Amino acid sequence: MVNEQEFLAAYDPRAYPSVAVTVDVVALTIREDALHLLLIRRGQAPFAGHWALPGGFVRPDEDLTAGARRELAEETGLGGETLRRVHLEQLGSYGAPDRDPRMRVVSVAHLAFAPDLPDPAAGSDADEAIWLPVTALTSRQLAFDHGRIIDDALERARSKLEYTPLATRFLAAEFTISELRAVYETVWGHPLHAGNFHRKVLSVPGFVESTGTHTERGGARGGPRARLYRAGDARLLHPALLRPAREETVR
């Protein structure tokens, strides 16, 4: 039997087709009460002039998460404390043989959430970087298979709000239940009953915890000051908060 050192010394990677690995980032935030997606306009071929997700080739000395964070910073100008506030997780892998005209490229897409992200600044091979309302996606010509990746990311975000506390990642460290409800309404695209939502949130162990403080001012109509909350220690929501359409299906 050949030992491992002998095997590696004789191994020739050129015997197999070349495959490159890239990362793409679907970054979501809420701006002006609407769900926005970060897009860059490609400045180089292929798909020059098309809109795309921030991303690029993974370097030999970095893992996938590091590559995703680097590409997000390089192509948008986001960095420092802003970049550290971004919640980043793997979304999925995309490897159709013809998804990139240059060569066989497998992309590992990532999903990112963060609150109040600033206007991006294009860099690297991007001509422009913008926050685009997801409702305006049909007005943009997308590169590669990024339309499919975005669809998958939006569905992942909407479903994760049902069974995880990730909605709090769209908010500041302290928030009101009304602000939390606004996140759900924005991401799901459905209005929610304020009283029912308030009751459901407080019935889920570890979802939120009271700070013991209130907002400095009352509501727009002179109502009482709202109680402030912070994210609790729960990792999963039980019971889950179902989307309105899902609730009708369950019934």
C-alpha positions as CSV (number, residue, x, y, z in Angstrom):
1,M,0.0,0.0,0.0
2,V,1.3,3.5,-1.0
3,N,1.7,5.7,2.1
4,E,0.3,9.2,2.1
5,Q,3.5,11.1,1.5
6,E,4.3,8.9,-1.6
7,F,0.7,9.4,-2.8
8,L,0.8,13.2,-2.5
9,A,4.3,13.4,-4.1
10,A,3.0,11.6,-7.2
11,Y,-0.4,13.3,-7.3
12,D,-1.0,15.5,-10.4
13,P,-3.9,17.9,-10.0
14,R,-3.6,18.7,-13.8
15,A,-5.2,15.3,-14.4
16,Y,-8.6,16.8,-13.4
17,P,-10.5,19.8,-14.9
18,S,-9.8,23.1,-13.3
19,V,-12.6,24.5,-11.1
20,A,-12.5,28.0,-9.5
21,V,-14.3,29.0,-6.3
22,T,-15.9,32.4,-5.8
23,V,-18.1,34.0,-3.1
24,D,-21.1,36.2,-3.6
25,V,-22.8,38.2,-0.9
26,V,-26.5,39.0,-0.7
27,A,-26.5,41.9,1.8
28,L,-29.9,43.1,3.1
29,T,-30.8,46.1,5.2
30,I,-33.9,48.2,5.8
31,R,-33.8,51.8,4.5
32,E,-36.7,54.2,4.4
33,D,-39.1,51.5,5.6
34,A,-38.2,49.2,2.7
35,L,-36.1,46.1,2.3
36,H,-33.0,46.9,0.2
37,L,-30.3,44.8,-1.5
38,L,-26.7,45.7,-2.1
39,L,-25.8,45.6,-5.8
40,I,-22.7,46.6,-7.8
41,R,-22.4,47.5,-11.5
42,R,-19.7,45.5,-13.1
43,G,-16.9,47.5,-14.6
44,Q,-15.2,44.6,-16.4
45,A,-16.1,41.7,-18.6
46,P,-17.9,39.3,-18.4
47,F,-21.2,41.0,-18.1
48,A,-19.7,44.5,-18.0
49,G,-22.4,47.1,-17.2
50,H,-24.7,44.5,-15.7
51,W,-25.7,44.6,-12.0
52,A,-24.3,41.9,-9.7
53,L,-23.9,40.8,-6.1
54,P,-20.6,41.8,-4.4
55,G,-18.2,38.9,-4.8
56,G,-15.2,37.5,-6.4
57,F,-12.6,34.7,-6.4
58,V,-11.5,33.2,-3.1
59,R,-7.8,33.7,-2.5
60,P,-5.6,30.6,-1.9
61,D,-4.8,31.7,1.7
62,E,-8.4,32.5,2.9
63,D,-11.5,30.5,3.9
64,L,-14.9,31.2,2.5
65,T,-16.1,33.6,5.2
66,A,-13.0,35.7,5.1
67,G,-13.3,35.9,1.3
68,A,-16.9,37.0,1.6
69,R,-16.1,39.7,4.1
70,R,-13.1,40.9,2.0
71,E,-15.1,41.1,-1.2
72,L,-17.9,43.0,0.6
73,A,-15.4,45.5,1.9
74,E,-13.5,45.9,-1.4
75,E,-16.4,46.3,-3.7
76,T,-18.5,48.6,-1.5
77,G,-16.2,50.5,0.8
78,L,-17.9,49.0,3.9
79,G,-15.3,48.4,6.6
80,G,-14.3,48.8,10.2
81,E,-17.1,48.8,12.8
82,T,-19.8,48.8,10.0
83,L,-18.5,45.5,8.6
84,R,-18.2,44.0,12.0
85,R,-21.9,44.7,12.6
86,V,-22.9,42.6,9.6
87,H,-24.3,39.1,10.4
88,L,-22.9,36.7,7.7
89,E,-23.9,33.1,7.0
90,Q,-23.6,30.7,4.1
91,L,-26.7,30.6,1.8
92,G,-25.8,27.8,-0.6
93,S,-23.5,26.7,-3.4
94,Y,-24.1,27.3,-7.1
95,G,-22.2,25.3,-9.7
96,A,-24.0,25.0,-13.0
97,P,-21.4,24.3,-15.7
98,D,-22.3,27.3,-17.8
99,R,-23.0,29.8,-15.0
100,D,-19.7,31.7,-15.8
101,P,-18.5,32.0,-19.4
102,R,-14.8,32.2,-18.4
103,M,-14.5,28.7,-16.9
104,R,-16.1,26.2,-14.5
105,V,-16.8,28.4,-11.4
106,V,-18.6,27.3,-8.3
107,S,-19.9,30.1,-6.1
108,V,-20.6,29.8,-2.4
109,A,-23.2,32.5,-1.7
110,H,-23.5,34.2,1.6
111,L,-26.5,36.1,3.2
112,A,-25.8,39.2,5.3
113,F,-28.1,41.2,7.6
114,A,-27.3,44.5,9.2
115,P,-29.1,47.7,10.4
116,D,-28.7,51.2,9.0
117,L,-25.9,50.5,6.7
118,P,-24.4,53.6,5.0
119,D,-24.3,54.4,1.3
120,P,-21.7,52.1,-0.3
121,A,-18.7,53.3,-2.3
122,A,-17.7,51.3,-5.4
123,G,-14.3,49.9,-5.5
124,S,-12.2,47.0,-7.0
125,D,-13.8,46.0,-10.3
126,A,-17.2,47.7,-9.6
127,D,-18.2,51.0,-11.4
128,E,-21.1,51.7,-9.0
129,A,-22.6,50.3,-5.8
130,I,-26.1,51.0,-4.6
131,W,-28.8,49.9,-2.2
132,L,-31.7,48.9,-4.4
133,P,-35.2,48.2,-3.0
134,V,-36.0,44.6,-3.7
135,T,-39.2,45.7,-5.3
136,A,-37.2,47.3,-8.1
137,L,-35.1,44.3,-9.0
138,T,-37.0,43.6,-12.2
139,S,-35.7,47.0,-13.5
140,R,-32.0,45.8,-13.4
141,Q,-30.2,43.4,-15.7
142,L,-28.4,40.9,-13.5
143,A,-25.1,39.1,-14.3
144,F,-24.5,35.4,-14.0
145,D,-27.2,33.5,-12.1
146,H,-27.5,36.2,-9.5
147,G,-31.2,36.4,-10.0
148,R,-31.6,32.9,-8.7
149,I,-29.3,33.5,-5.8
150,I,-31.2,36.6,-4.8
151,D,-34.5,34.7,-4.9
152,D,-33.1,32.0,-2.7
153,A,-31.7,34.6,-0.3
154,L,-35.0,36.4,0.1
155,E,-36.8,33.2,0.8
156,R,-34.2,32.2,3.3
157,A,-34.4,35.6,5.0
158,R,-38.2,35.5,5.2
159,S,-38.2,31.9,6.5
160,K,-35.5,32.5,9.1
161,L,-37.5,35.4,10.6
162,E,-40.2,32.7,11.4
163,Y,-38.0,30.5,13.5
164,T,-34.9,32.5,14.6
165,P,-34.4,35.9,16.2
166,L,-32.5,37.3,13.2
167,A,-35.1,40.1,12.8
168,T,-33.3,41.8,15.7
169,R,-30.1,42.0,13.5
170,F,-31.9,44.7,11.4
171,L,-32.3,46.9,14.5
172,A,-30.2,48.9,16.9
173,A,-29.1,47.3,20.2
174,E,-32.3,48.6,21.8
175,F,-35.6,48.7,20.1
176,T,-39.4,48.8,20.6
177,I,-41.8,46.0,19.8
178,S,-43.3,48.3,17.1
179,E,-39.9,48.6,15.5
180,L,-39.4,44.9,15.6
181,R,-42.9,44.4,14.0
182,A,-41.9,46.9,11.2
183,V,-39.0,44.6,10.3
184,Y,-41.3,41.6,10.0
185,E,-43.8,43.6,7.9
186,T,-41.0,44.9,5.6
187,V,-39.3,41.6,5.0
188,W,-42.5,39.5,4.8
189,G,-44.4,42.2,2.8
190,H,-47.5,41.8,5.0
191,P,-49.1,44.0,7.6
192,L,-49.4,42.4,11.0
193,H,-51.9,43.0,13.9
194,A,-50.0,45.1,16.5
195,G,-51.6,43.5,19.5
196,N,-51.3,39.9,18.3
197,F,-47.6,40.5,17.3
198,H,-46.8,42.0,20.7
199,R,-48.3,39.1,22.5
200,K,-46.6,36.5,20.4
201,V,-43.1,38.1,20.7
202,L,-43.3,38.2,24.5
203,S,-44.6,34.6,24.7
204,V,-41.5,33.2,23.0
205,P,-38.9,32.5,25.7
206,G,-35.6,34.3,25.1
207,F,-36.6,36.2,22.0
208,V,-36.4,39.6,23.6
209,E,-35.8,41.0,27.0
210,S,-36.8,44.3,28.6
211,T,-34.0,46.9,29.2
212,G,-36.1,48.4,32.0
213,T,-36.1,51.7,30.1
214,H,-38.5,53.6,27.8
215,T,-38.2,55.8,24.7
216,E,-37.6,59.4,25.4
217,R,-40.8,60.5,23.8
218,G,-44.3,59.0,23.4
219,G,-46.0,58.1,20.2
220,A,-46.9,60.5,17.4
221,R,-50.4,61.1,18.9
222,G,-49.0,61.9,22.4
223,G,-49.3,58.4,23.7
224,P,-47.2,56.8,26.5
225,R,-43.5,56.2,26.0
226,A,-42.7,52.8,24.6
227,R,-40.8,50.1,26.5
228,L,-37.3,49.3,25.1
229,Y,-36.1,45.8,24.5
230,R,-32.9,44.1,23.5
231,A,-32.3,40.7,21.8
232,G,-32.5,37.8,24.2
233,D,-30.4,34.6,24.2
234,A,-32.7,32.4,22.2
235,R,-31.2,30.8,19.0
236,L,-34.5,29.3,17.9
237,L,-38.0,30.7,18.3
238,H,-40.5,28.3,19.9
239,P,-43.3,28.7,19.1
240,A,-42.3,30.1,15.7
241,L,-43.8,33.3,14.3
242,L,-45.5,32.2,11.1
243,R,-46.0,34.4,8.1
244,P,-49.6,35.3,7.5
245,A,-49.8,33.0,4.4
246,R,-48.2,30.2,6.3
247,E,-50.7,30.6,9.2
248,E,-53.6,30.2,6.8
249,T,-52.0,27.0,5.4
250,V,-51.6,25.6,8.9
251,R,-55.2,26.3,9.8
